């Protein structure tokens, strides 16, 4: 690691920077509509507290985005970040065929980043992701400013979809 490298601040998207509440209905019921759920992400309003934190963090840190969204959502996700005026930063997404729980996929990427750079903090709304990151020695800010529906928590843990 270079001495002059800026530390990283790693931000989740759904429930941290993006209010996905308006698309929760796609995950309710016996048949979840994942295509509809992810297609509607372009209309997510930003979460003010998360936006304030990413903007203030960018003063000292290099920003990275770590999401459970599948790779097929990259174009819409990058466009959304730009439309919100959020800092530029590499976006890490799950492979389209990766259905592992977010706590596994995100921690794997976070550990890789930690070997390359100083990770100042992870900001995420998923309590299981936060617990796993803390147990691995990362500083965590728990994004508790958005209400996650039970269907979203289930999707993150059991279905490995977001």
C-alpha positions in Angstrom: 0.0 0.0 0.0 1.3 3.4 -0.9 1.8 6.0 1.9 0.1 8.7 -0.1 -3.0 6.6 -1.0 -6.3 7.9 0.4 -8.3 5.6 2.6 -11.4 4.0 1.2 -15.0 4.7 2.4 -17.2 1.9 1.0 -20.9 2.6 0.6 -23.8 0.2 0.0 -26.6 1.4 -2.3 -30.1 0.0 -1.5 -31.2 1.3 1.9 -28.1 3.3 2.4 -27.9 5.8 -0.5 -31.0 4.8 -2.5 -34.5 4.5 -1.1 -35.8 1.3 -2.5 -39.0 1.3 -0.5 -41.1 2.1 -3.6 -40.1 -1.1 -5.2 -40.5 -3.5 -2.3 -43.8 -4.7 -3.6 -41.9 -6.6 -6.3 -40.5 -8.9 -3.6 -43.8 -9.7 -1.9 -45.8 -12.8 -2.4 -44.9 -16.3 -3.6 -43.4 -15.2 -6.9 -40.8 -12.4 -6.6 -40.4 -10.2 -9.6 -36.7 -9.6 -9.6 -36.7 -8.1 -13.1 -39.3 -5.5 -12.0 -37.5 -4.9 -8.7 -34.2 -4.0 -10.3 -35.7 -2.2 -13.3 -37.4 0.2 -10.9 -34.1 1.1 -9.2 -33.6 4.0 -11.7 -36.5 5.8 -9.9 -35.1 5.4 -6.4 -35.0 8.7 -4.5 -31.7 9.4 -2.7 -31.5 9.0 1.1 -30.4 12.4 2.4 -28.5 11.1 5.4 -26.5 8.6 3.2 -25.9 11.3 0.6 -24.5 13.7 3.2 -22.2 11.0 4.6 -20.8 10.0 1.2 -20.2 13.7 0.3 -18.4 14.4 3.6 -16.4 11.2 3.4 -15.2 12.1 -0.1 -13.3 15.0 1.4 -10.8 12.6 3.0 -11.5 9.3 1.4 -11.7 7.6 -2.0 -15.3 6.4 -2.4 -16.2 2.9 -3.5 -19.7 1.5 -3.9 -20.4 -2.1 -2.9 -23.8 -3.4 -3.7 -25.6 -6.8 -3.8 -27.2 -5.8 -7.1 -26.3 -8.1 -10.0 -23.8 -7.1 -12.6 -26.6 -6.8 -15.2 -27.7 -3.6 -13.4 -24.4 -1.8 -13.8 -25.4 0.7 -16.5 -28.5 1.9 -14.6 -26.7 1.9 -11.3 -23.8 4.1 -12.6 -26.3 6.4 -14.2 -28.2 6.7 -11.0 -25.1 7.6 -9.0 -24.2 10.3 -11.6 -27.7 11.7 -11.6 -27.6 12.1 -7.8 -24.3 14.0 -8.1 -22.6 11.4 -5.9 -18.8 11.1 -6.0 -17.2 9.0 -8.7 -16.0 5.7 -7.5 -15.6 2.1 -8.6 -18.8 0.1 -8.2 -18.5 -3.5 -7.0 -21.5 -5.8 -7.9 -22.3 -9.4 -7.5 -22.0 -11.7 -10.5 -25.4 -12.4 -12.2 -25.3 -16.0 -11.1 -24.1 -15.4 -7.5 -26.9 -16.2 -5.1 -24.9 -16.3 -1.9 -26.0 -14.1 1.0 -24.8 -10.5 0.9 -22.8 -11.0 4.1 -20.7 -13.5 2.1 -20.3 -11.7 -1.2 -19.7 -8.3 0.3 -17.3 -9.5 2.9 -15.3 -11.3 0.2 -14.9 -8.0 -1.7 -14.2 -5.9 1.4 -11.4 -8.3 2.5 -9.9 -8.0 -0.9 -10.0 -4.2 -0.8 -8.5 -4.3 2.7 -5.5 -6.2 1.5 -4.9 -3.5 -1.2 -5.9 -0.3 0.7 -6.8 1.2 4.1 -10.6 0.8 4.4 -11.7 3.6 6.7 -15.3 2.4 6.9 -18.1 0.4 5.4 -21.6 2.0 5.4 -24.4 -0.5 5.0 -28.0 -1.1 6.1 -27.8 -4.9 6.2 -27.2 -5.9 9.9 -25.7 -9.2 8.9 -23.3 -7.6 6.5 -22.4 -5.1 9.2 -21.9 -7.9 11.8 -19.7 -9.9 9.4 -17.6 -6.8 8.5 -17.1 -5.9 12.2 -16.1 -9.4 13.1 -13.5 -9.2 10.3 -12.1 -6.1 11.8 -13.6 -3.4 9.6 -15.1 -0.1 11.0 -18.8 0.0 10.2 -21.4 2.7 10.0 -24.9 1.1 10.2 -27.2 2.9 7.9 -30.4 2.9 9.9 -32.0 5.9 8.2 -34.3 3.8 5.9 -36.9 1.2 6.8 -36.2 -2.2 5.2 -39.2 -4.3 4.5 -39.1 -7.9 5.7 -39.2 -9.0 2.1 -35.9 -7.1 1.4 -34.1 -8.6 4.5 -35.2 -12.1 3.3 -34.0 -11.4 -0.2 -30.6 -10.3 1.1 -30.1 -13.3 3.3 -31.9 -16.3 1.9 -32.0 -15.6 -1.8 -28.8 -13.7 -2.3 -30.3 -11.2 -4.7 -29.5 -7.8 -3.4 
